[in-house]
Amino acid sequence: MDVTIGEGVDPRNGIDDADRRARHVEEQMTDDERFSLLVSVMGTNDVVTVLDERIPEDVPMSAGYVPGVPRLGVPAQLMSDASLGVTNPGYRPGDTATALPAGISLGASFNPDLARVSGSLVGKEARHRGFNIQLAGGVNLARDPRNGRNFEYLSEDPLLTAVLAAESINGIQGEGVISTIKHYSLNCNETNRHWLDARIDPAAHRESDLLAFEIAIERSGPGAVMTGYNKINGDYAGDNAVLIQDVLKGVWGYPGWVMSDWGGTTSWECAIHGLDQESGLQIDMMLWQNEWFVGPLREAYEAGRLSRDRLSEMVRRILRSMFAVGVDRWGPAPEVDMGSHHGIALEAARQGIVLLANTGILPLRPESTPHVAVIGGHAQLGVVTGCGSSAVVPPGGYAEVIKVGGPGAMGVARNLYLLPSSPLTELRRLLPGAEIEFDAGMSPAESAAMAARSDVAIVFGVTVESEGFDDHDLSLPWGQDAVIEAVAAANPRTVVVLETGNPVSMPWRDAVGAIVQAWYPGQAGGQAIAEVLTGIVNPSGRLPVSFPADLSQTPRPRLPGQGTPWGTPTTIEYTEGAEVGYRWLARTAQRPLFAFGHGLSYTTFAHTDLEVSAGDTITARVTVTNTGDRPGVDIPQLYLTEAAGDRRMRLLAFDRVVLEAGETRRVTLEAEPRLLARYDGADGTTGTWRIDEGTYEVSVAENAGEPGLTASVELKARAFGR
């Protein structure tokens, strides 16, 4: 087949051919070749220090290697982590890649087009290195603001998460590189994640976390699904027949393959229950003292406990995705324009920054800020990025790596990584006439003294969020809250810039003049922050997660298992069910510190003339006007607020609207029907989506905490799907 893989190619074309080819090739394989495709071996890094003899010498080190079958045209599988770019720490000395902003920053952009461009960047850079599988597509919902891995994910909302994840996957696979979607499912806390049992009502699971997977898979066709580490309702994710066989492969008809997370295969019986590939064999040896899909699975096959049909299905699913995406049809790798990729990272950082609060102090104007104090956050060096398998070494290397450490397998990778984009340097560049001093923020008194003699004080607050660890509370570490309070007391013209992967508590909120949420902004983050502070860029980000006033507003003020030794079995009851984040706050009538969808601009917008119509779904039309004096971006959000007498909050649709000053545009927002429905089925597999007859109230609002424009429509009862 003469196919060129590259930008603009839809990897879902030629699916029927991929199915036929997979069946034809699998039928010609020997059993040794079949079993060789079912396991991946991890390359050497900080955790795995001995090169496995199964990896050829000329193969670049990465998260996973699976040999090919050259005689049948099946290439080897080379896998790399990819949440924030092509991961490289510890694997390939000297290798660098574009370090994108955190996933939660992409979530804050509410921009599917940006997600696709970012995904294409990852696909291109992976292809250039010879990697044909990217372990990307994180869609776990932010159920807990302490989860150390929230920075990798997109939001607390199923629709926003699914739409952005799907476009990111489409971008990667459009370059002829397979993308996973992960971690299936409820990998929503890191505390003792290998021994965690996440318990949830199955129907509520379908309406929340599984709905994010379902919509994203429908819109992108990822080549593989990666299971999580945790149990779900008593069964490990990689051994969960209900989720893999019944829901994913059964109800949804997913045709690709299911791989475990590294260390997430717990027995050979996982193959019986739907797992197709064991990943990271060395980690399974560390945790469970076995390579389950090598010896034990082969023994089960020879004893008749694993059928030939099931073995063939496992192999065909892997081959099908390889052929559908086109990893077997690569030509020479295209050159990568790292300069343009830096530009994408910069634009992603700009769009992800959220202006949380502003009393008028921002944007900074040179004439009113001749003396500026920049305090804390290692702002003289760079910006923070997250830890774990998602970490990326940027061009030029890290500005600094400060060892933190901790218990468990991921302790060695828990560091304060600083990307070399210094906010201090960028502010000096953009405010050339100002005297800008820097204070490290080590002493509240010392920082306050500098702030007192300055026209404005900019304080940076940072956190270390890491795979393998949850936060114990929402405070800033290392006494940073005390520094901010002292600075604000000395100078009310204080701006706080937060580089965090999670919400933080803000005991100083009412004492400061402005709050900017920059997340982990990637390799161009310092420039993006400075551009927003000085008004070169008009902030357009919106919160993809609710910022609770304190942990008492969350379903679990005390995190189960918190403080127990690594390896302690832990059970989390997700009693909130489908009411995640803003949904929970609405159900319990609580007002958060900052609401989901909140974000300010340097201009203003008006929503008028709401019209709502109903059929199989709800369609809203609203006029959006930029009522300010400069261009800006508005993100109108359509919410369900009541469904046939049931008070229920759901984001139904959203749009990102770029408007010149004074410009008006008519916007159409169409609801995803499953968000109007309830899943009616106690086991989560044999039920149906059901819309009850009655009155449905909707709102077009600026965020989930504001009433906005409201309307009501009548819907007829109907059931659809499974």
C-alpha positions in Angstrom: 0.0 0.0 0.0 1.5 3.4 -1.1 0.7 5.6 1.9 2.7 8.6 3.2 2.3 9.1 6.9 2.5 12.7 8.0 0.6 15.8 8.9 -3.0 15.8 7.9 -3.3 12.0 7.6 -6.2 10.4 9.4 -4.9 7.1 10.8 -8.4 5.7 11.0 -8.5 5.4 7.2 -7.9 1.9 5.9 -9.3 0.2 9.0 -10.8 -2.7 7.2 -7.5 -3.3 5.5 -5.8 -3.2 8.8 -8.1 -5.9 10.2 -7.6 -8.1 7.2 -3.8 -7.7 7.3 -3.7 -8.4 11.0 -5.5 -11.6 10.6 -3.5 -12.7 7.6 -0.1 -11.9 9.3 -1.1 -13.5 12.6 -2.1 -16.7 10.9 1.5 -17.0 9.5 3.2 -16.6 12.8 4.8 -19.2 15.0 3.9 -19.4 18.6 7.3 -18.0 19.6 6.6 -15.0 17.4 3.1 -14.6 18.9 4.4 -14.6 22.5 7.2 -12.2 21.7 4.7 -9.5 20.9 3.0 -9.8 24.3 5.7 -8.4 26.5 7.7 -5.1 26.5 11.1 -4.7 28.2 12.2 -1.4 29.8 15.4 0.3 28.8 18.0 1.4 31.3 17.3 4.5 33.3 17.5 5.7 36.9 15.3 2.8 38.1 16.4 0.0 35.7 20.2 0.2 35.7 21.1 -3.1 34.0 20.5 -3.5 30.2 18.2 -6.4 29.5 19.7 -8.9 27.1 16.4 -8.9 25.1 17.1 -5.3 23.9 19.4 -5.1 20.9 22.4 -2.9 21.3 21.4 -0.5 18.5 17.9 0.2 20.0 17.6 3.6 21.8 16.7 3.3 25.4 13.1 4.1 26.3 10.2 2.9 28.4 9.5 -0.2 26.3 10.9 -2.4 23.6 9.0 -5.3 21.8 10.8 -7.2 19.0 9.3 -7.2 15.6 8.8 -10.0 13.1 10.8 -8.8 10.1 9.9 -11.8 7.8 6.3 -10.7 8.0 6.8 -6.9 7.8 6.1 -6.3 11.5 8.4 -3.6 13.0 9.7 -3.6 16.5 7.7 -1.5 19.0 9.6 1.3 20.6 7.7 3.1 23.3 8.3 6.4 25.1 6.3 8.3 27.8 4.8 11.4 26.3 2.6 13.4 28.7 4.6 16.6 28.4 6.7 15.8 25.4 9.0 12.9 24.4 10.4 11.7 27.8 14.1 11.3 28.1 15.6 11.7 31.7 17.9 8.7 32.4 17.2 6.9 29.1 19.4 8.6 26.5 22.2 10.8 27.8 22.4 14.1 25.8 19.0 13.7 24.2 16.6 16.6 24.5 13.1 17.3 23.4 10.5 20.0 23.5 9.2 20.3 27.0 5.5 21.3 26.7 3.4 22.8 29.5 1.7 20.3 31.8 -1.5 18.6 30.8 -3.5 20.6 33.2 -2.3 23.7 31.5 -3.5 22.4 28.2 -6.8 21.7 29.9 -6.9 25.4 31.0 -6.7 26.4 27.3 -10.1 24.9 26.5 -8.6 24.7 23.0 -8.9 21.4 21.0 -6.9 22.9 18.1 -4.0 23.5 20.4 -4.3 20.0 21.7 -4.0 18.6 18.2 -1.0 20.8 17.3 0.7 19.8 20.6 0.1 16.1 19.8 1.5 16.5 16.3 4.6 18.0 17.8 5.0 14.9 20.1 4.4 12.6 17.1 7.0 14.3 15.0 9.7 14.3 17.7 9.0 10.7 18.5 9.2 9.7 14.9 12.5 11.5 14.5 13.9 9.4 17.4 12.5 6.2 16.0 9.8 5.8 18.6 6.5 4.4 17.2 4.4 4.3 20.3 3.7 7.2 22.6 2.4 6.5 26.1 0.2 9.6 26.0 -3.5 10.4 26.3 -3.9 10.8 30.1 -7.6 11.2 30.8 -8.0 10.4 34.5 -10.3 12.9 36.1 -9.0 15.2 38.9 -11.1 13.7 41.7 -8.7 14.8 44.5 -6.8 18.1 44.5 -3.9 16.4 46.3 -3.2 13.8 43.6 0.4 14.1 42.6 -0.3 13.2 39.0 -3.0 15.7 38.3 -0.6 17.9 36.4 -0.3 15.2 33.7 -4.1 15.1 33.3 -6.5 17.6 31.8 -9.4 18.4 34.0 -12.0 17.3 36.5 -14.7 17.2 33.7 -15.4 14.2 31.4 -16.3 16.3 28.3 -13.4 18.8 28.5 -11.0 16.0 29.2 -12.3 13.8 26.3 -12.3 16.5 23.7 -8.8 17.7 24.4 -7.4 14.2 24.8 -8.9 13.0 21.5 -7.3 15.8 19.6 -4.0 15.2 21.2 -4.2 11.6 20.2 -5.3 12.5 16.7 -2.2 14.8 16.4 0.2 12.0 17.5 -1.4 9.3 15.3 -1.5 11.7 12.3 2.3 11.5 12.3 2.1 7.7 12.0 2.9 7.1 15.7 0.6 5.1 17.9 -0.8 6.8 21.0 -2.2 5.1 24.0 -5.0 6.4 26.2 -4.5 6.0 29.9 -4.9 5.0 32.8 -7.9 2.8 32.5 -9.5 3.6 35.1 -9.7 5.6 38.3 -6.0 6.1 38.6 -6.9 9.2 40.6 -4.6 9.0 43.6 -1.0 8.0 43.9 -0.8 7.0 47.6 0.1 3.3 47.5 -1.2 3.1 44.0 -0.1 -0.5 43.4 -2.2 -1.6 46.5 -5.1 0.9 46.1 -8.7 -0.4 45.7 -10.8 2.4 44.1 -14.5 1.7 44.8 -17.3 3.3 42.9 -20.9 2.7 41.8 -20.6 1.2 38.3 -23.3 3.4 36.8 -21.7 6.5 38.3 -18.4 5.3 36.9 -19.9 5.2 33.4 -21.2 8.8 33.9 -17.8 10.2 34.9 -14.3 8.7 34.4 -15.4 6.0 31.9 -17.4 8.6 29.9 -14.2 10.5 29.4 -12.5 7.4 28.0 -15.6 6.5 25.9 -15.9 9.9 24.2 -12.1 10.2 23.6 -11.9 6.8 22.1 -14.8 7.5 19.8 -13.2 10.7 18.6 -9.6 9.5 18.1 -9.3 5.7 17.8 -6.1 5.3 19.9 -4.0 2.3 19.1 -3.8 1.1 22.6 -5.4 1.5 26.0 -3.2 1.4 29.1 -4.6 0.1 32.3 -3.9 1.7 35.7 -2.1 0.3 38.7 -5.0 0.3 41.1 -7.9 -2.1 41.6 -11.4 -1.1 40.7 -14.1 -2.5 42.9 -11.8 -5.3 44.0 -10.1 -6.3 40.8 -6.8 -4.9 39.5 -7.2 -2.7 36.4 -5.1 -5.0 34.3 -7.1 -8.0 35.5 -10.6 -6.4 35.5 -12.8 -8.4 33.1 -15.8 -6.1 33.7 -13.9 -3.0 32.5 -11.7 -4.6 29.8 -13.9 -7.4 28.3 -17.4 -6.2 29.1 -17.2 -2.4 28.8 -14.1 -1.6 26.6 -14.1 -4.4 24.2 -17.7 -5.4 24.5 -20.1 -2.4 24.9 -17.7 0.0 23.2 -16.4 -2.4 20.6 -12.8 -1.2 21.0 -10.6 -2.9 18.4 -7.1 -2.0 19.6 -5.0 -3.6 22.2 -4.9 -3.3 26.0 -1.5 -2.9 27.7 -0.7 -2.7 31.4 1.1 0.1 33.0 4.7 -0.6 34.0 4.4 -3.0 36.9 0.6 -3.3 36.4 0.4 -6.9 35.4 -0.4 -9.0 38.5 -0.8 -12.5 37.1 -0.9 -14.5 33.9 -4.7 -14.7 34.3 -4.8 -11.0 33.3 -4.7 -12.4 29.7 -7.9 -14.3 30.4 -9.6 -11.2 31.5 -8.7 -9.0 28.6 -5.1 -7.7 29.0 -3.2 -8.2 25.7 0.3 -7.0 26.6 2.5 -7.0 29.7 4.5 -3.8 29.9 7.8 -3.1 31.7 8.8 -6.7 32.7 11.5 -5.6 35.0 9.1 -3.5 37.1 6.8 -6.6 37.4 9.8 -8.5 38.7 10.5 -5.8 41.2 6.9 -5.7 42.5 5.5 -9.1 41.9 8.6 -11.3 41.4 7.5 -12.6 38.1 7.3 -12.0 34.3 3.8 -13.1 33.9 3.4 -13.2 30.1 6.7 -15.0 29.6 6.9 -18.3 31.5 3.6 -18.5 33.3 1.5 -17.5 30.3 3.3 -19.9 28.0 2.8 -22.7 30.5 -0.9 -21.9 30.7 -1.1 -22.0 27.0 0.6 -25.4 26.7 -1.7 -26.7 29.5 -4.8 -25.5 27.7 -5.7 -22.8 30.2 -5.1 -20.1 27.6 -6.9 -20.9 24.4 -5.4 -20.6 20.9 -8.2 -18.2 20.0 -7.4 -15.9 22.8 -3.7 -15.9 22.0 -4.5 -15.1 18.4 -6.8 -12.3 19.4 -4.2 -10.7 21.6 -1.7 -10.7 18.7 -4.2 -9.5 16.1 -5.2 -6.5 18.2 -1.6 -5.4 18.4 -1.0 -5.9 14.7 -4.3 -4.2 13.8 -3.3 -1.0 15.5 0.2 -1.0 14.0 -1.2 -1.4 10.5 -4.1 1.1 11.1 -1.8 3.9 12.3 0.9 3.0 9.8 4.0 2.3 11.9 4.9 -0.4 9.4 4.9 2.1 6.5 7.5 4.6 7.7 9.8 6.2 5.2 12.8 8.4 6.2 12.0 10.4 9.3 11.2 14.0 8.5 13.4 16.8 9.9 12.1 18.4 13.1 12.0 22.2 13.3 12.8 22.7 17.0 12.4 26.4 16.6 8.8 26.2 15.5 8.2 23.6 18.3 9.5 26.1 20.8 6.9 28.5 19.4 4.2 25.9 20.0 5.4 25.4 23.6 5.3 29.2 24.1 1.8 29.5 22.7 0.6 26.6 24.8 2.0 28.3 27.9 0.3 31.6 27.0 -3.1 30.0 26.5 -2.9 27.9 29.7 -2.1 30.8 32.1 -5.2 31.7 34.2 -5.6 35.2 35.7 -7.5 34.2 38.9 -7.8 37.7 40.6 -6.9 41.2 39.7 -7.7 44.5 41.5 -6.3 46.5 38.6 -2.6 46.0 39.3 -2.2 44.0 36.1 -1.1 44.4 33.4 2.1 46.1 34.7 2.8 49.4 33.1 6.4 50.7 32.9 5.5 54.2 34.0 3.9 52.9 37.2 6.5 50.3 38.1 9.9 51.8 38.0 11.0 49.5 40.9 10.0 45.8 40.9 10.7 43.1 43.4 10.8 39.5 42.1 10.7 37.1 44.9 11.0 33.3 45.3 10.2 30.3 43.1 13.8 30.1 41.7 12.6 32.7 39.2 16.1 33.7 38.5 16.8 30.2 37.1 13.6 29.0 35.3 10.2 27.5 35.8 9.1 24.3 37.5 8.0 21.0 35.7 6.5 17.9 37.1 8.2 14.7 38.2 8.0 11.1 37.1 7.7 9.3 33.8 6.4 12.5 32.1 9.6 14.6 32.8 11.3 16.0 29.7 14.9 17.3 29.3 14.5 20.5 27.2 17.0 21.8 24.7 20.1 22.9 26.6 19.2 20.7 29.6 17.6 21.6 32.9 18.5 25.0 34.5 18.8 23.1 37.8 17.8 19.8 39.4 17.3 19.9 43.2 17.0 16.5 44.8 13.9 15.9 46.9 13.5 12.1 47.1 10.9 10.0 49.0 9.9 6.4 49.7 8.8 3.9 47.1 9.9 3.1 43.6 9.4 6.7 42.3 11.4 8.4 45.1 14.6 8.5 43.0 12.7 10.6 40.3 11.1 13.1 42.8 13.1 16.2 42.2 12.6 20.0 41.7 13.2 20.2 37.9 13.7 23.8 36.6 13.4 24.4 32.9 15.7 27.2 31.7 13.1 29.9 31.0 13.7 32.5 33.7 10.7 34.8 34.5 13.2 37.3 36.1 15.2 37.5 32.9 12.1 37.9 30.8 10.7 40.6 33.0 13.9 42.5 32.7 13.7 42.2 28.9 10.1 43.4 28.8 10.6 46.2 31.4 13.9 47.6 30.3 13.5 50.9 32.1 12.6 49.3 35.5 14.9 48.5 38.3 14.2 44.8 39.0 15.7 43.2 42.1 15.5 39.5 43.0 15.1 37.9 46.5 15.1 34.2 46.9 12.2 34.1 49.3 14.0 32.3 52.0 13.0 34.7 54.8 9.7 36.4 55.2 11.3 39.4 56.8 14.0 39.8 54.2 11.5 39.4 51.4 9.1 42.0 53.0 12.0 44.5 53.3 12.6 44.4 49.5 8.8 44.5 48.8 8.4 47.6 51.0 10.8 49.6 48.9 9.3 48.5 45.6 6.5 49.8 43.5 5.2 46.2 42.9 6.2 42.9 44.3 5.9 39.7 42.2 6.1 36.6 44.4 6.5 33.1 42.8 5.0 30.1 44.6 6.0 26.6 43.5 5.3 23.0 44.3 6.8 19.6 43.5 4.1 17.4 42.1 5.2 13.8 41.4 4.0 10.5 40.1 4.0 8.1 43.1 3.1 10.8 45.7 0.1 12.7 46.8 0.2 16.0 48.6 -0.8 16.0 52.3 -2.6 19.3 52.1 -3.0 22.3 49.8 -0.4 24.6 51.3 2.7 25.8 49.4 5.8 24.0 50.7 8.9 25.5 52.2 7.1 28.3 54.1 6.1 30.1 50.9 2.7 31.1 52.3 4.4 32.9 55.1 6.6 34.8 52.6 3.6 35.8 50.6 1.8 37.0 53.7 4.8 39.1 54.8 5.3 40.6 51.3 1.6 41.5 51.0 1.6 43.2 54.4 4.6 45.3 53.3 3.2 46.1 49.9 -0.5 45.7 48.9 0.6 45.9 45.2 1.7 42.3 45.3 1.2 39.8 42.5 1.4 36.1 43.2 2.4 33.8 40.3 1.7 30.1 41.0 3.7 27.3 39.3 1.8 24.3 40.6 0.2 21.2 39.3 -2.8 21.4 41.7 -4.9 23.9 43.4 -3.4 25.5 46.5 -4.9 27.1 49.6 -4.5 30.9 49.7 -4.6 32.3 53.2 -3.2 35.5 51.6 -5.8 35.8 48.9 -7.5 39.0 50.0 -4.3 40.7 50.8 -2.7 40.6 47.4 -3.5 42.6 44.2 -3.4 39.8 41.7 -3.1 36.0 41.4 -1.8 34.3 38.3 -2.0 30.5 37.9 0.8 29.5 35.5 0.8 25.7 36.2 4.0 24.0 35.0 4.4 26.1 31.9 7.0 24.3 29.9 10.3 25.4 28.4 9.0 28.8 27.3 7.1 29.4 30.5 9.2 32.3 31.8 8.5 34.3 28.6 4.8 33.5 28.7 4.5 34.5 32.3 6.3 37.8 31.7 4.1 38.5 28.6 0.9 38.0 30.6 2.2 40.2 33.5 3.1 43.0 31.2 0.0 42.8 29.0 1.8 41.8 25.8 -0.5 38.7 26.0 -4.1 39.0 27.2 -4.7 36.0 29.5 -7.3 33.6 28.2 -7.0 30.4 30.3 -9.9 29.1 32.4 -9.7 26.7 35.3 -10.0 23.1 34.3 -10.3 22.1 38.0 -12.2 23.7 41.0 -10.0 25.4 43.6 -11.6 24.5 46.9 -11.5 26.9 49.8 -10.1 24.1 51.9 -10.2 20.3 52.1 -13.4 20.3 54.0 -15.1 21.1 50.7 -13.9 17.9 49.1 -15.5 14.4 49.4 -12.5 13.1 51.5 -11.0 15.8 53.7 -8.6 13.1 54.9 -7.0 11.0 52.2 -7.3 7.3 52.9 -3.9 5.7 53.5 -2.2 9.0 53.9 1.0 8.6 56.0 1.1 4.8 55.8 4.3 3.1 54.6 4.7 2.4 50.9 3.1 -0.9 50.1 0.1 -0.6 52.5 -3.2 -1.8 51.0 -5.6 1.1 50.8 -9.3 1.5 49.9 -10.8 4.7 48.6 -14.6 4.9 48.4 -15.5 7.4 45.7 -18.8 8.0 47.3 -19.3 11.2 45.3 -19.8 8.9 42.3 -20.2 11.0 39.1 -20.4 14.2 41.1 -16.7 15.1 40.6 -15.3 18.6 41.2 -17.7 21.4 40.4 -20.5 18.8 40.3 -19.8 17.9 43.9 -19.7 21.6 44.9 -23.0 22.2 43.2 -24.6 19.2 44.8 -23.5 20.2 48.3 -24.2 23.9 47.7 -20.6 25.0 48.4 -18.8 28.0 47.0 -15.2 27.3 46.1 -12.2 29.6 46.3 -12.3 29.7 42.4 -14.8 27.9 40.3 -14.2 25.5 37.4 -14.1 27.5 34.2 -13.1 30.7 36.0 -10.6 33.0 34.4 -10.2 36.8 34.0 -9.1 38.9 31.0 -7.7 42.4 30.4 -10.9 43.0 28.4 -14.6 42.3 29.1 -17.3 40.2 27.5 -21.0 40.1 27.4 -23.4 37.2 26.6 -26.8 38.1 25.2 -29.8 36.8 23.2 -29.7 33.2 24.5 -31.9 30.8 22.4 -32.3 27.2 23.3 -33.9 24.4 21.2 -34.4 20.7 21.9 -34.6 17.5 19.9 -32.4 14.5 20.6 -30.2 16.9 22.4 -30.1 20.6 23.5 -28.7 23.3 21.3 -28.0 26.8 22.6 -27.2 29.9 20.6 -25.7 32.9 22.3 -24.3 36.2 21.1 -20.8 36.9 22.5 -19.4 40.5 22.4 -16.0 41.9 23.4 -17.1 45.0 25.3 -13.6 46.1 26.1 -10.9 48.0 24.3 -8.5 45.2 23.3 -8.6 41.8 21.6 -9.3 38.8 23.8 -10.7 35.3 24.1 -14.0 34.3 25.7 -14.9 30.8 26.5 -18.7 30.5 26.8 -19.7 27.4 28.7 -23.1 25.6 28.4 -24.1 23.9 31.7 -27.0 21.6 32.6 -28.4 22.8 36.0 -31.5 20.7 36.3 -32.8 17.6 34.6 -36.5 16.7 35.0 -36.6 17.8 38.6 -33.1 16.5 39.5 -30.6 19.3 40.4 -27.6 18.2 38.4 -24.6 20.2 37.2 -22.9 19.1 33.9 -20.7 20.9 31.4 -22.6 20.2 28.1 -20.5 22.1 25.6 -18.0 25.0 25.3 -16.3 27.1 22.7 -13.2 29.3 22.5 -14.0 32.6 20.8 -11.4 35.1 19.7 -12.8 38.6 19.3 -11.4 42.0 18.4 -12.4 44.9 20.6 -16.1 45.6 20.0 -16.6 42.5 17.9 -19.7 40.4 18.2 -20.2 36.8 17.2 -23.1 34.3 17.3 -22.0 31.0 18.9 -23.7 27.6 18.8 -23.2 25.2 21.6 -24.6 21.6 21.2 -24.9 19.3 24.2 -23.3 15.8 24.2 -26.5 13.7 24.8 -24.9 11.4 27.3 -24.4 14.4 29.6 -28.2 15.0 29.7 -28.8 11.3 30.5 -28.3 8.9 33.4 -26.7 5.5 32.9 -29.4 3.1 33.8 -27.8 -0.2 34.7 -26.5 -1.4 38.1 -23.5 -3.3 36.7 -22.4 -0.6 34.3 -22.5 -3.0 31.3 -26.0 -4.2 30.5 -27.9 -1.0 31.0 -28.7 2.0 28.7 -28.4 5.7 28.6 -31.7 7.2 29.5 -33.1 10.7 29.2 -36.1 11.3 31.4 -39.1 13.3 30.1 -39.4 16.7 31.7 -38.0 20.2 31.9 -34.3 20.7 31.5 -32.7 23.9 32.7 -29.4 25.1 31.1 -27.1 28.1 31.6 -24.5 29.8 29.4 -22.1 31.1 31.9 -18.5 32.3 32.5 -17.8 29.5 34.9 -19.5 26.8 36.9 -20.0 29.1 39.9 -22.0 31.9 38.1 -25.6 31.7 37.0 -25.2 33.2 33.6 -28.0 33.3 31.1 -30.6 30.6 31.8 -33.3 28.9 29.8 -35.4 25.8 30.0 -36.6 23.3 27.4 -38.8 20.2 27.4 -37.2 16.8 26.5 -39.0 13.6 25.6 -38.0 10.4 27.3 -35.6 8.3 25.3 -33.1 5.5 25.7 -30.0 5.0 23.6 -26.7 3.2 23.5 -25.2 0.9 26.1 
